[in-house]
Amino acid sequence: MDLNRFQQQLKGTSDAARPLPPVDKWDPPFCGDINLTIALDGRWFYEGSPIGRISLVRLFASVLKREGDNYYLVTPVEKVGIKVEDTPFLITEWHKKDDTLVLVTQTGDEIPLTSSAQLELRTPPPAISDDKATPIPYICVRRNLWARLHQNTYYQLLSHANEAHTQQAEGGDITRFTIRSGQQEFVIGEVAD
């Protein structure tokens, strides 16, 4: 698979003024894997070298598709497999718009946090997990594609979080850290006391 040919197939499919391509409706034949990796830190690598052009990364991110545990870049005519070390997106910024928390990925996607289905606490991979394997927030960006909060972003949100202590039915206490977005409370962390 030639990455340049793949890029040519995508010309005109995505830019800032257009909606995302309808990759869920595309079902092209699988053409094999390419040596493209999305690393734990959110950087995209091709043939072991970082892809430095953010416009190219954004283009490829717009045609990213997940099927089961596998990730693909798709065009209307072909589908190629890529490797994702944890999640394809990393939340690197956040801001408030009115009373809604808006999370921003390394590719510029903005995700207003409005539904409990958008956030899950998951244990990150061992390479970035603490000794206790503490779950951290993962955010659904779109189409079953998730993002992990960058450590700095997570700590910033924790500094704005409310803290509540709860006694568990099976014994022991737990401390939950919550943030408010819109009319909902979201749990962004919990630790056993």
C-alpha positions as CSV (number, residue, x, y, z in Angstrom):
1,M,0.0,0.0,0.0
2,D,1.3,3.4,-1.0
3,L,0.5,6.1,1.5
4,N,0.7,8.8,-1.3
5,R,-1.8,7.0,-3.4
6,F,-4.1,6.6,-0.4
7,Q,-3.8,10.4,0.3
8,Q,-4.7,11.1,-3.4
9,Q,-7.9,9.0,-3.0
10,L,-8.9,11.2,-0.1
11,K,-8.4,14.5,-1.8
12,G,-11.5,16.6,-1.3
13,T,-13.1,14.2,1.3
14,S,-12.4,16.3,4.4
15,D,-11.6,19.8,5.3
16,A,-12.6,22.2,8.1
17,A,-15.7,23.4,6.2
18,R,-17.1,19.9,5.4
19,P,-18.6,17.3,7.7
20,L,-16.6,14.1,8.2
21,P,-16.6,11.5,5.4
22,P,-19.3,8.8,5.8
23,V,-16.7,6.0,6.6
24,D,-19.3,3.9,8.3
25,K,-21.2,3.6,5.0
26,W,-18.0,2.6,3.1
27,D,-17.2,-1.1,2.8
28,P,-14.3,-1.4,0.5
29,P,-12.1,-4.5,0.2
30,F,-9.3,-5.0,2.7
31,C,-6.0,-4.3,1.0
32,G,-3.6,-5.3,3.7
33,D,-1.8,-3.5,6.6
34,I,0.4,-0.5,6.2
35,N,3.3,0.4,8.6
36,L,1.4,3.2,10.2
37,T,1.1,3.5,14.0
38,I,-0.7,5.8,16.4
39,A,1.6,5.8,19.4
40,L,0.6,6.1,23.1
41,D,1.5,9.8,23.1
42,G,-0.9,10.5,20.2
43,R,1.7,10.9,17.5
44,W,1.3,9.2,14.1
45,F,4.2,7.3,12.6
46,Y,4.6,6.0,9.1
47,E,7.5,3.6,8.4
48,G,8.9,4.5,11.9
49,S,9.0,8.2,11.1
50,P,6.6,10.8,12.7
51,I,4.1,12.4,10.4
52,G,4.9,16.0,10.9
53,R,2.1,17.6,8.8
54,I,-0.9,18.1,11.1
55,S,-3.1,18.5,8.0
56,L,-2.2,15.0,6.9
57,V,-2.8,13.6,10.3
58,R,-6.2,15.3,10.4
59,L,-7.0,13.9,7.0
60,F,-6.2,10.4,8.0
61,A,-8.0,10.8,11.3
62,S,-11.1,11.8,9.4
63,V,-11.2,8.4,7.6
64,L,-10.3,6.2,10.6
65,K,-12.6,3.3,11.3
66,R,-12.7,0.7,14.0
67,E,-14.0,-2.8,13.6
68,G,-13.8,-4.9,16.7
69,D,-10.3,-4.3,18.1
70,N,-8.9,-3.4,14.7
71,Y,-8.3,0.0,13.2
72,Y,-8.4,0.9,9.5
73,L,-8.0,3.9,7.2
74,V,-10.7,3.7,4.6
75,T,-11.5,5.3,1.3
76,P,-14.5,4.4,-0.9
77,V,-12.3,1.9,-2.8
78,E,-9.9,0.4,-0.3
79,K,-9.3,-0.3,3.4
80,V,-5.9,-0.6,5.1
81,G,-5.0,-1.8,8.6
82,I,-3.0,0.3,11.0
83,K,-1.7,-0.2,14.5
84,V,-3.0,1.8,17.5
85,E,-1.1,1.4,20.7
86,D,-4.0,2.5,23.0
87,T,-6.5,5.0,21.5
88,P,-6.3,7.0,18.2
89,F,-6.9,10.2,20.0
90,L,-5.5,12.1,23.0
91,I,-7.3,14.9,24.8
92,T,-4.8,17.7,25.0
93,E,-7.0,20.7,25.9
94,W,-10.3,21.6,27.4
95,H,-12.4,24.7,27.8
96,K,-15.9,25.6,28.9
97,K,-18.6,26.8,26.5
98,D,-21.4,28.1,28.5
99,D,-21.8,25.4,31.1
100,T,-20.6,22.5,28.9
101,L,-17.1,21.1,29.1
102,V,-15.5,20.9,25.6
103,L,-12.6,18.5,25.2
104,V,-10.1,18.9,22.3
105,T,-8.0,16.2,20.8
106,Q,-4.5,16.4,19.3
107,T,-6.1,16.5,15.9
108,G,-8.4,19.5,16.8
109,D,-11.6,17.5,17.2
110,E,-13.9,19.2,19.8
111,I,-16.1,17.0,21.9
112,P,-18.8,18.6,24.0
113,L,-19.3,16.4,27.1
114,T,-23.1,16.0,27.2
115,S,-23.9,12.3,27.8
116,S,-22.7,9.7,30.3
117,A,-22.2,7.3,27.4
118,Q,-19.3,9.5,26.2
119,L,-17.1,8.8,29.2
120,E,-15.7,5.5,30.6
121,L,-13.2,4.9,33.3
122,R,-10.6,2.4,32.0
123,T,-7.3,1.1,33.1
124,P,-4.6,2.4,30.7
125,P,-1.9,0.2,29.2
126,P,0.9,-0.8,31.6
127,A,3.4,1.5,30.0
128,I,1.5,4.5,31.3
129,S,-0.4,3.1,34.2
130,D,0.5,3.6,37.9
131,D,1.3,0.7,40.2
132,K,-2.3,0.4,41.3
133,A,-3.7,0.3,37.7
134,T,-6.0,3.2,38.5
135,P,-8.7,3.7,35.9
136,I,-8.7,7.0,34.1
137,P,-11.3,8.7,31.8
138,Y,-11.6,7.7,28.2
139,I,-13.8,9.8,25.9
140,C,-15.8,8.7,22.9
141,V,-14.8,11.0,20.0
142,R,-17.0,9.5,17.3
143,R,-17.9,6.3,15.6
144,N,-16.6,4.0,18.4
145,L,-13.3,5.9,18.3
146,W,-12.0,6.8,21.8
147,A,-9.5,9.3,23.3
148,R,-7.5,9.1,26.5
149,L,-6.9,12.2,28.5
150,H,-3.3,13.5,28.4
151,Q,-1.8,13.4,31.9
152,N,-1.6,17.2,32.1
153,T,-5.2,17.7,30.9
154,Y,-6.4,15.0,33.4
155,Y,-4.6,16.8,36.3
156,Q,-6.1,20.1,35.3
157,L,-9.6,18.6,35.3
158,L,-8.9,17.0,38.7
159,S,-8.0,20.4,40.1
160,H,-11.5,21.6,39.2
161,A,-13.3,18.4,40.3
162,N,-15.6,17.9,43.3
163,E,-14.6,15.3,45.8
164,A,-17.1,13.0,47.5
165,H,-16.5,10.1,49.9
166,T,-18.8,7.1,49.7
167,Q,-19.1,4.0,51.8
168,Q,-19.3,0.8,49.7
169,A,-21.8,-1.9,50.4
170,E,-19.0,-4.5,50.5
171,G,-17.0,-2.4,53.0
172,G,-14.4,0.3,52.6
173,D,-14.8,3.8,51.4
174,I,-14.2,5.2,48.0
175,T,-13.5,8.8,46.9
176,R,-15.0,9.9,43.6
177,F,-13.9,13.0,41.7
178,T,-16.6,14.5,39.5
179,I,-16.9,17.4,37.1
180,R,-20.1,19.0,35.9
181,S,-20.8,19.5,32.2
182,G,-24.2,20.8,31.2
183,Q,-26.8,19.3,33.6
184,Q,-24.8,16.2,34.5
185,E,-22.1,15.1,36.8
186,F,-19.3,12.9,35.3
187,V,-17.0,10.7,37.4
188,I,-13.5,11.3,36.2
189,G,-11.7,9.3,38.9
190,E,-12.2,7.2,42.0
191,V,-9.8,5.8,44.5
192,A,-10.3,3.4,47.5
193,D,-9.7,5.1,50.8
